[in-house]
Amino acid sequence: MIKQPKASDRRRPLMMVSGALIIFFTGFPHVWSIYQPYVMEKAGWSQGQASMCFYLALAAFVFGNIIGGRMQDNGNPKKVVWIGGGIFSAGVLLSAFFILPSPMLFYITYGVLQGFGQGMVYTTIIATAQKWFADRPGFASGIIVTANGLCGFFMASVSRFLLSKGGPQAALFLIGMVIAAAWVLSAAFYALPEGISGDDSGNAGEEAKQKQYTSSEMIHTKKFYYLLLTMLFGLLPYFLVSPVSQSHQISLGIPESVAVCAVMFGSVMNAGTRLVLPSLADKIGRISCIKVVLIVAVAVMAVLGIFHSYAVTVAIVLIYGCYGGIMGSFPSVTSSIFGIRHTGENYGYVMLGIVIATLTAPGITGLFLANGHGMHIVFGTGVLFAAAALGCLLLLEREIKSENMKM
């Protein structure tokens, strides 16, 4: 087992807490659905115009991961945290002043600036956490992405209160100020382990054993595409379920209070699996853990398509857990396959699967419903996607084993 220097041991908790503080707020776009009706009423936007804010923030987030990852892998990652956090904070603060009849400026501030800045911070903090915990990279990345997952659970009630009292402009400005404070505190306490530079792998012994792929090298391997497709197909079931998780239960006669609780418990399950599964993977294997998640996803989507009882409620909670398991596991999976030296930028490219899944899911649901098919067909498609993800993961495992046999 890799041993950390004692001085580093003392500073690791401080780095994790300060990093998790700013990462918590990178989940802010996921509460956009709460802001959306208030912004639509204030600015007079259509549903489509308002929904675009979420998609732009998500797309910009992935590209922020790629650019921020490249910057931190090749330079001073602390500068990336300062720059990315500044862009993130400015995006939210400025958006409070651009709730206008034309959404273009809001798209730039809330969508592009916020998402891009978040991505820069997200990838840098995750990569740094894995360097501090070189002996437990799954645990480290799990802690960080758990903070991201908890944002929706806590910020939902805070946002509702602020929106009801002061409207969307006041809410965005106040949240932006809190984000700015979290950014400054996180950047001030940010540090790499002693003796490790921004472009260091974090462990010379491990680097000697494992090839440290650059992004250009990574995208020329089959492993990258198997991993990307596993993420894409693995996330699609969640994106098919999440927008209708409450309304579908109510349509089946399940009480609204139960439906709301399912979403709340789903958020807890999402956060919990982000922490537990990567930590477990450090001991029993990352591929094995993701296999279990995808098998559960296949079963859960089948339940959603067949049953009309409280089994649906349980299935919805579990699909949130599957989403958290994938999001929590993939940072450490990426670094375990392609090395930790360039993991910031590399994971950014793997996260393109999130963008494709997010943009594809609404079209799939809309296509089936527009042609008179029910939600059971949509969920049935989710079974196929989860099975496809499992197939891609098995191909990835076979490719890794084949390479190891050649070494």
N, C-alpha and C positions, 0 to 999 in steps of 0.2 A: 504493500500500500504506500502511496505517495505521502510523504510527511511534509507539512508546512513548517516554516520557521516559527519559533515561539512568538517573535515580535508580530508576525503576520497573524498568528492566531488571535492575538489581543485586538487587532484592528479589524478583523473580518466582520464581527457583528455590526460595528459602526458603519462599515461600507455597505453591508446588506440593508440596514435600516434606512440609511440616507438614499440608497439607490431605489429601494422599494417605495419610498415616499413620492418620488417623481413618477415612477412607473405606475403607481396607483392611478394617477390622473390621465395616463395614456388610454385608459378605458372610457374616457369621457364621451367620445362620439357614440358609444353604445347606449347612451341614455337620450340620444337625439329624438327618439319617438315621443318623449315627454315634452320636449321643447317645440316639436314640430307644429302642433295645433296653435300654440300661442304665436309663433312666428308667422304662420299662415294668416291668422286673423289680423296681426299687426301690419304685415306688409301686403296682404292681398295675393299671396302666391297660391298656385295650384298645388295639388297633392304631388304631382310629378316634379315640379320645381323645388318643392321643399325636400322631397326624398333624395334628390340629387346631392344634397349637402352631405348626407351620410356616405354615399358611394364615393364622392370626391375625396372625403377625408380618409377613407379606407385605401383608395388607390394611391393617394399621396403618401400614406403611411408606409406602404411597401417600398415605394421608390426612395423614401427617406431612409429606410433600412439599408437599401443598396448603397446609396451615396454616403450615408453616415458610416456604414460598415467599412467601406473602402477608405474613408478618411481616418477612422480610428485604427484600422489594421496597418496603415502605412505612416502614421504620425502620432500626435499627442491626443489620446482619447479624451483627456479632460477638456481640451478645447472643443471637441465635438459636443460634449455635454453642455458647455456654456453656449455654444452657437445654437444647437438644436433646441435646448430649453428656452432660449430667447425667442426663437422663431415660433415655437409652440405657444408660449405665453402671449406674445404679440398677436398671434392669430386669433386667440380667444378674446383678448381685450378689444382688439379692433373690430371684431365682428359685432360687438355691442352697439357700434355706431353706424353699422351698414345694413340695418334691417329696413330696406328701402323697397319701393315698388319693383325696381329691377334687381334681381338676385345676384348679378355678376360680381359685385364687390364682396358680397357675403360668401360667394363661392370661393373667392381668392383667399379671404381671411379665415373663415371657419373651415372651409374645405381644404384648400391647398396648403396654406401656411401651417395651420394646426396639425394636419395629418403628416406633413413632411417633417416638421420639427419633432413630433412624437416619434416617428420612425428613427430619426437620428439618435435620439436619447435611448429608445428601447433596445436597439441592437447593441449599442455601446455598453449599457449597463449589464445586459445579459452576458456579453462576451467577457466583461471584467469580472462578474460574479463567478464565472466558470474558472477564471484564472486564480481567483482567491481560494476557491474550493476545488483545486485540481484533483483532490482525492474523491470528491463527491460532486461532479459537475451536474448530474441530474437534480440533486437536492438544491444546488445553487440556482439553476435556471428555474426550477419549480417554485422556489420562494418568490422570485421576481415576477413570473407570469401569474402567480396567485394574486399578487398585489393588483395587477392589471384586471384580473377577473372580479375582484371584490369591489371595484369602482361602481359597477352598475348596481350592486346591492345597496351600497351606502348612499351613493349620489342621487339615486332615484327619489328618495324621500326629501333630501335636502333641496333638490331642484324643484320638486313640486311646491315646497314651502316658499322658496324664493320667487317662483313664477306667479304664485297666487297673490303674493304681497306686492311685488314690484314690476311684474311683467318680464318679458324676455331680455330686454336691454339691461335692466338692473341685475338680473340673474347672471347673465353672461359676464358682465363687468365684475361682479363680486367673485364669481368662480375664477375668472381670469386673474384677479389679484391673488387669490389663494394659490393658484397654479404657479404664479410668478414667485411667490414666497417659497414654495416647495422646490422650485427650480434652483433658486439661489442657495438654499440650504444644502441640496443634494450636490450641486457643483462644488460648493465650498468644502465638503467633506469627501469628495471623490478622490480616490487614489488607487494606483496599481500596487500589487505586492512588491516588496523591496527587491530590487535587482531585476525587475521585469519592465521592459519598455513597451510602448504601444504596439510594436510589431513583433514582440516576442511571443512564442507559443505558450510560455508559462511553465514549461517543464522540458528541459533539454533531453532527459532520458526518454520521455514519451515521444518526443519529436524524432529521436533517432529510430524508434521502432515503427512509427507511422508516417506515411507520406502526408505532407502538409499541402493540400491542394489550393492553388489560386482559383479564383472564380472562373477564369478562362479555361483552366484545366478541368475544373469540375463539370462545366457544362458540355464537355466533350466525352463524358462518361455515361454509360447506361444507368449507373447507380443514381445519378442526379435525376434523370427523367422518371425512374421508378419511384424515387422519393417524392418528387413533385406531384406525380399522378396519385400517389397514396394520399398525400395531403388534400389534393383537389377532390377526389372521389370520397375521401373520408369525411370531409367537411360538408359536402352537399346535403346529406341527410339532415344535418342540424339546420342549415339555411332553408330547407324546405319546410321544416317544422316550426322554427322559432317565430316567424311572423304570424302564424295562425294558432300558436299553442294555446292561447286563451279562448279565442273565438270558436275553435273546433270543439273544445270540450263543452262549451255552452250549447253549441248546436246539437250535441249528443244528449242534452238534458242534465249534464253535470252542473251542480250549483256554481254560480259565479265565484263564491267565496273559495270553493275548492280549486277552481281553475286559477285564481289569483295566487293561492298558496302553492300550487304546482310550479308556477313561474318563479316564485320566491325561493322555494326549496331547490328548484333547478339551478338558480344562481349560486346557492350554497354548494350544490353538487359540482357545479362547474369549477368553482374556486378550490374545492376540496381535492378533486382529481388532479388539478394543476399542480398541487403540492405533493400529494401522496404518490401518484404514479411515477413521476420522475425519480423520486427518492427510492421507491421500490425497484425501479429499473437499474439503479446503481448496483443492486445486489443480484437480481435474477435475469437481467438482460433487457435492453430497450426494445428490440424487435418482438420479443415474447410479450411484453406488456402491451404494445400496440396491437398485436394479434388479438388479444383478449378484448380490447376496446372495440375493434372492428367486428368481431363475432357478436358482441353485445349489440352493436349498432344494427347489424343484420336482423337480429331477433326483435329488437325494439321497433324497427320500421315495419316488420311483419305484424306485430301486435297492433300498431297504429292503423294499419290497413284492414285488419280483420275484425278487431273487437270494438264494441260500442259501450263499454262499461268503465269502471274506475281503473281497469287495467291500462286504459289510455293515459290516465293521469300519472300512473307509475312510469309508463313508457316515456312520457314527456320529461319527467325528472331525470330519467336515465340518459336520454339523448343529450341533455345539457351536460351530463357527466362525461359522455363520449367526446363532446366538443372540447371540454376542458382537458381531457386526457391527451387528445391530439395536440392542442396548443401548448400544453405543458411539456410534452415529451419531445417535440420536434427540434427545439434548439439544441438539446444535448445529443439527440440522434444525429443531427447534421454534423456537429463537431466530432462525434465518435467515428463517423464514416470518413469525413474529409479533413479532419485535423482541426485544432483550435486556433492556429496562427491566423487564418483568414476567415474565422467563423462568422464575424460580423457581416461582411459582405456576402458570404456564401449563404447564410440563412436568409438574407434579404431576397436572393433569387429563389430560394425554395418557397418563400412566402408569396410568390406570384400565384401559387395555388389558391390562396385565400381570395385574391382579387377575382380570379376566374370563377371560383365557386360563388362568391357574393353576387357577381353580375349575371351569372347563368341561372341561379335558382329562381328569381322572380319570373324570368322568361319561361322556364319549364312549367311552373305553377300556372302562369297565365295562359299558356298554350293549351294545357289540359282542360282548365276550367272554361275557356272560351269555346271549346269544342264539345261542351256538355258532359265532360267526365267529372266524377266526384273526387273528393280528397283521397279516397282509398286508392285511386290510380296514381295520384301524386306520391303517396307514401309507398306504394308498390315500386315505383321508380327509385325511391330511396333505398329499398332493399337491394336493387341491382347496383346502385352506386356503392353501397357499403361492401357488397361482395366484390365489386371491381377493385376497390381499395385493398381489400384483403389479398386479391390475386396479385396486384402490383407489389404489395409488401413481400409476398412469397417469392416473387421474381427478384426483388432486391436482396432478400436473404440468400437466395441461390447464387446471385452474382457475387456477393461478398464472400461466401464460402469458396466459390471457384477461384477468386483472386487469392484468398488465403492459402489455398492448396498449391498455387503456383509459386508462392514466396518461399 
